[in-house]
């Protein structure tokens, strides 16, 4: 379908569209002229969510919050404002005002205008009770259901108030705007102010209650965590007291350091012993046995004093080792060492002189080395004893360490839990003292009436009615599958088009008078379109002379086209033979009353003479008969060959394709076939098979001719 068809449809119904639009505009005018003016009031609530000046103590949190979180907070607040219980409270206050005030915002509905004073008093008691307790009216209670009906009649119920109420955030600002419109400026201001007040009270009570519950819970939890931490610390302290543990890590480190120090001293002492043994052996090797006997015999009387000094030195050395090499013992050790050296020197000077050999210095040196070696050996024994004690102490600390670490791990966990709860408690406590405080920026006041929308409503009604008309016609156009344009026919059938002819105005034309002088004016466009079709047919025939004309069904104009083509060919001095091949409906035969009939001619009993009008007509008597029932195919073909030699063009008006067998027999003898389709008709499913048959004719089918098409004056011929 093309848009031109739609515009043609609009042009056809343009007066109906104009009438509908005008009627709608007039009706809208009378409907809206008595509408009351609308008064809109609004107020704003400052939330403090994105106001940095109200977050001085927590500006690292809220102002820098993610946009999604901010949007969720504003969405939360707007939904709370529109809670049913809050709007119900506004409804109660409105109806209480109207029932008790001499200047109500709205008058009682005619259904309730005759309420008695006791009934009004009872209603006020119930409404005030519901308002005080924040309860909705029960629709299952007959009395309360009646009071709800009163609210509905006054349009104070929740649904009615919601229709004119708008709650939204102003852009990216910190404000939420409440807007309400009604026919009374004081009513509009009262609604937004009351709703704002109810919301602030509700939010404040709930937030404070939640904060109080949170602080109380965290306080109790903090006490529990503190007690648990103290119990674990006390358990560790008691364990350390029972086992004499001051600082296990320091003790272990101290003992380990002492062990390492004693091991170093032991290694040093062993190295000293070895060096002294070697030195003594080297000195002994320098004395012969006689010298040693002399020395041992002469010094035996002095060994007792040296031995006593050595014993004192060994005892003091052991004390020095056990004290962990305490430097306070060092002066005494040095003093005894000097005393021992003096005794050895005295022994060497006075009694160990060999008159034969001067070896006093070697004897003195040997005795000194032996004393030093003995002291080193005593030190090793003391060091080993001390190492055993230290290792025993270190081994004893291992089970203590495991137990203490378990206690310390429990204390660490308990301490972390305590600190987490403490931080949360401090944070909530701080927020409760500096929490966001919603506030109404300025109360709403009665305002002037909004600009009148009556003209806009009237214009809008006219526009809407126009759109509805256009839409309805478009739906009709879209659902209409009739073939209106030549392109529609080509697209539906996928077969070529030779052209189209317009509708001939007036009554059904008489074929004998179709081309008379009195019909020339109204036939002018028809003749021009016919010439175009004639030209296209000649291009398709390419020397052939027999043209069959058919249609999908009866009454589509194929007979008119066949007769018109005959006159058109005669106008260019062609010898034309028009054959009425439609035995079911011999229209040509009935209209022209020919002298010769198909039944006679193809039986070989007649001869066609040239018509003085250059058109010969071969009619039929009708009836249930087909060409091949008149004579065999070969004979009929011979007759057609003879006719082709005598005529320039032979036109056969065939039966429609719904009598397919009769059309088929005629098509055996035709060079080309054309089909006529009447415009503004649809292609039925039953006719699809006939279109498929035409497609199977391949090149033998020349194309369609669209009859009764809407064609502009002086239109050119249609193309394939």
Number of C-alpha atoms within 10 A of each C-alpha: 17 10 9 10 14 17 15 12 15 18 12 11 13 14 11 13 20 15 11 16 21 16 14 19 21 13 14 19 17 11 12 14 11 9 12 12 18 19 21 26 25 23 21 24 19 19 21 20 21 18 17 14 10 18 18 11 11 15 14 11 10 17 19 11 13 10 11 9 11 17 14 11 14 19 14 11 18 19 13 15 22 17 12 15 17 22 23 22 23 26 26 23 20 22 26 20 16 16 20 12 10 8 10 15 20 17 12 18 14 8 10 13 9 10 11 10 10 9 11 14 14 12 20 20 13 18 22 17 13 16 20 11 9 14 14 16 17 13 13 8 10 10 13 17 14 15 20 18 16 19 20 16 16 20 16 23 21 20 13 15 19 15 10 13 19 16 20 16 18 11 8 10 13 16 24 21 18 23 21 24 24 20 16 20 21 17 22 26 24 22 26 28 24 20 20 24 17 18 21 18 13 14 17 15 12 12 16 13 12 13 18 15 12 16 19 13 12 19 18 11 17 21 14 13 21 19 14 17 21 15 13 19 19 13 14 19 15 12 16 16 10 8 10 10 17 11 10 17 12 10 15 17 13 13 17 16 12 17 20 13 16 22 16 13 17 21 13 13 20 17 12 17 21 12 13 21 14 13 16 18 11 12 14 15 10 11 13 9 11 8 15 13 10 13 17 12 11 16 15 10 11 14 14 11 12 18 13 12 17 20 12 13 23 21 13 17 22 19 16 20 21 16 13 13 16 11 10 10 15 13 10 15 18 12 12 17 18 12 16 21 18 13 17 22 18 14 23 21 14 11 14 21 18 13 7 7 8 10 16 17 13 16 21 18 16 19 17 18 19 16 19 17 21 15 21 23 17 18 23 22 14 20 24 14 13 20 21 12 12 17 15 11 15 17 11 11 17 13 10 15 15 11 13 19 14 12 18 15 13 17 20 15 12 20 19 14 17 21 15 14 19 19 13 17 20 15 13 18 18 13 14 17 9 14 17 17 14 17 15 18 12 12 17 23 18 16 16 13 17 11 9 12 13 17 13 10 15 21 16 14 20 22 15 15 20 18 14 15 20 15 12 12 18 16 11 13 18 11 9 14 16 17 22 22 19 24 18 16 23 16 12 14 16 13 18 18 22 23 26 28 25 20 16 14 9 7 6 8 12 11 16 11 10 16 16 10 9 10 12 13 9 12 19 14 20 20 19 17 21 22 18 18 23 18 12 20 19 14 12 19 17 10 11 16 21 24 26 26 26 29 25 24 18 15 13 21 19 26 25 20 19 24 22 19 20 24 21 18 18 18 12 8 12 16 20 26 26 22 23 29 29 28 22 18 18 20 20 25 23 14 11 13 14 15 12 19 20 21 21 16 18 21 14 13 8 13 10 15 10 15 12 7 11 17 22 22 26 23 28 26 18 20 11 8 14 20 19 15 11 16 14 12 15 10 15 19 15 12 15 18 14 11 17 16 10 16 18 18 25 25 23 25 28 30 29 24 22 16 15 13 11 22 23 16 16 19 20 11 16 20 20 22 25 20 25 25 26 24 24 15 13 16 16 11 8 9 15 14 14 18 18 13 15 21 15 11 13 10 13 18 21 25 23 26 29 26 24 19 20 18 16 9 11 10 10 12 18 18 14 14
